[in-house]
Amino acid sequence: MTPEEMIQLVVSGSEDDYSQELNSAFHNGFPIEHLKPLLTSKNIEIQGLGSHLAYELGPKVRPLLEEIVPLLESERPQIRSDAIIILLDCATRFDAEPLGKVFCLLDDPDPFVQRGAMRFVQHCERAELNVGINAAARLCPGTVFEDFPRFLGKDFYNYRPISRAILRQLLLHESVVAKRLAVGLASRPRQVVDKTFLDLVSEATEEECQNVLLWARNPTRYSGTIARYL
């Protein structure tokens, strides 16, 4: 059976057990555009298969950014989490609105999605961090996100270095979302992880905050890609 025939069966709802075969086909040159009908399907199961495949394909799905961004608003936490990880692989500083939408998920109701957003803060490029923070402020007016640019800077050319003072201010903020941002910032890779940063934000008691800090303290034990929603 050809990959095209598998896609047709999946989209029709006749079959959904071709994830391994399609993953292999896409990795071996099957045109990435064939993933579009899965990502845009109104059927949540088909959409979930599409997000899983995109998650596995990583940077290869950059041409499908327009189809991936709406997944950040999916009703299913697994799909929102997949979309965060996909964008970590393929978004750039020129994708302001997608980056802003990822940062807005620091306020997601699902703990696993919150963790994914914190890991995005932890691992994205510094330019993407500033672009995303400023875009989130525009996308979520009247919320805690409007406060964040003053901590990190208004653009990616003139940004403020992450410091203990910034982390303390975020931890003292009344919103728990600010504490999640602090945890992500404190965990960002440096030549050597500054464990005093991690100690400073350790009072953020949410389970997913503690998970991110645990991984930052033990990078060799918890290396690899961000786990999918289980």
Residue, then its C-alpha position, 0 to 999 in steps of 0.5 A: m500500500t502506498p503512503e497516499e493510500m494510507i493517508q486517504l484511509v486515515v482521512s476517511g476514518s477507515e483506518d488510523d493505525y499507520s503511524q509507523e508506516l507514515n512516519s517512515a515514509f515522511h522521513n524517506g522523502f514522502p512530501i510533507e504536504h501530505l500531512k496537511p489533511l491530518l493536521t487540519s482535520k475536524n476529527i480530533e483523533i485524526q488531528g492527534l495522529g497528525s500532531h504526533l507525526a509532526y512531533e516525530l518529524g521535527p524541523k521537517v514540518r517547518p513548511l506546515l507552520e500555518e497548519i501547526v499553529p492552530l493546534l496550540e488551541s486544540e481541545r486536547p492537551q496532548i495536541r497542544s503539547d505536541a504543537i509546543i514541541i514542534l514549534l521549538d524545532c521549527a519556529t524562528r524569531f520571525d514567527a512572532e504570533p506563533l511564538g506569542k501563542v506558545f508563551c500564552l500557554l504558560d497560563d494553560p489549565d493543563p499541568f503537562v502543557q504548562r510544563g511544555a511551555m516552561r521547557f520552551v522558555q528553557h530551550c528556545e533561542r534568546a531572540e525567540l524568547n524576547v519576540g515571544i514575550n512581547a508578542a504574548a503581551r500583545l495577544c493577551p492584553g490586560t493580563v500578566f503577560e503585559d508585565f513581562p517585557r519590562f523584565l526582559g526587554k522590548d526587542f531582541y537587539n536590546y534585551r536585559p540579561i537574566s539576573r537574580a534580580i529579575l527572577r526575584q521580581l517574577l517570584l514576588h509577582e502575584s500571578v503563578v504564571a510569572k513563577r512559571l516564567a521564572v522557572g523556565l528562565a532560571s533553567r536556561p542552559r549556560q556554559v555551566v548551569d547556575k544552581t543559585f538561580l535554580d535554588l532561588v526559584s525552588e519555592a515555586t511549588e507546582e509539580e511541573c515547576q519542580n519537574v523542570l527544575l529537577w531536569a535542569r539539576n540532572p541534565t544527563r539523567y533527563s536528556g533527550t526530547i521533551a516527553r509527550y503527554l502520557 
